[in-house]
Amino acid sequence: MLSLGSRGPEVEALTEGLVSVGYLPESSYSFDEIVDLAVRSFQESEGLTVDGIAGPNTFRRLESLAGSRIKLI
């Protein structure tokens, strides 16, 4: 699970997914405040628990929307 302060390739995969569905303008290796807001917005719009934590449900939903454009962890 990823949350505020996380860093690395998993965060990049998350942010690439958020970019591909229109929640971020660019990808990042750092889960900062901007990524946190994007994750929360995505969670809210998709009817997920809004906690800012990119866990299995958030990743599954993001991957299903991004389709073949992105492969998430």
PyMOL commands that set and color helices and strands:
alter all, ss='L'
color gray80, all
select helices_A, chain A and resi 9-20+33-45+56-69
alter helices_A, ss='H'
color red, helices_A
deselect
rebuild
show_as cartoon
